[in-house]
């Protein structure tokens, strides 16, 4: 993966940076806060959880604030923060929990054997709003690398790596750190860093999963496909929806462990278990560098529409290949700044 940000270990005017930052408390805070988005992206890739990533970054900021006088300016403030964030994440990963998607845990469930079995929250890879993890680099190539590196498929693949291999691969392949800089951060040798990177690359290559190919901004074909998807879903037109789905499309619904493959099972589920979603509305949002929608369904207890799912849509080769539907809207809608209801007109 290409360069996402400037080289992390560049010292430049690091000592002057420290001096300016310590002149008053507000300056220290503003300098630390300036790194929050990229640190959240880093911690999210490491942990696979939106909320744990934000907790890790907050812990990083508190530790940096309390220990700022110990920052000697021998490296950049940015690389010092990454060292702290890495240690926080490694501490959080010592329990060995590995987050996953339903497709990572079992085979597809035939519609005839569908059962809705929820698993604990910490089982699942979580969605993340783009604005919380994607900086705004001027270089389109850097922006593309950033988007690719927060896609659900990529973050899920990272969870298969041991924690330190995860660190090495993210810093080297996503953030374009030099091997010597990663070695310094981990108090390791350059040879061990290069070896860890080779093993991590081999693991990801073995997974062999191709990510979605949506552009940013969406190209005309992708925009039309999503417009047709919204029309088909809101009209609950299964024939129209089938025409948009890849024959091997999947639908997942965390916190439930089942997942469905193929348009027949997907549309069959929507007409049976999901029949109450007829008359729904979709509101566009942005998650994991991929097209996403807030799904509101008719309120069973009164007028208007109520939150039902956060949908993340994968597109490949002009077709929809996945509908990842995260159902715990009490957690996701506030995180994405989405309204807690819509009126009957979908507003």
Secondary structure, DSSP 8 states (H G I E B T S, - for coil): ----SS-TT--TTHHHHHHHHTTSHHHHHHHHHTTHHHHHHHHHHHHS-HHHHHHHHHHHHHHHHHTGGG--SSS-HHHHHHHHHHHHHHHHGGG----B-HHHHS----GGG----B--GGGB----BHHHH----SSHHHHHHHHHTTSHHHHHHHTTS-HHHHHHHIIIIIS---HHHHHHHHT--HHHHHHHHHHHHHHHHHH--------SS--HHHHHHHHHHHHHHHTT-HHHHHHHEEEEEEEE-TTB--EEESHHHHHHHHHTTTGGGTT-EEEEEEETTEEEEEEEEE-TTSSSEEEEEEEEEEEETTEEEEEEEE--HHHHHHHTT--S-B-TT--
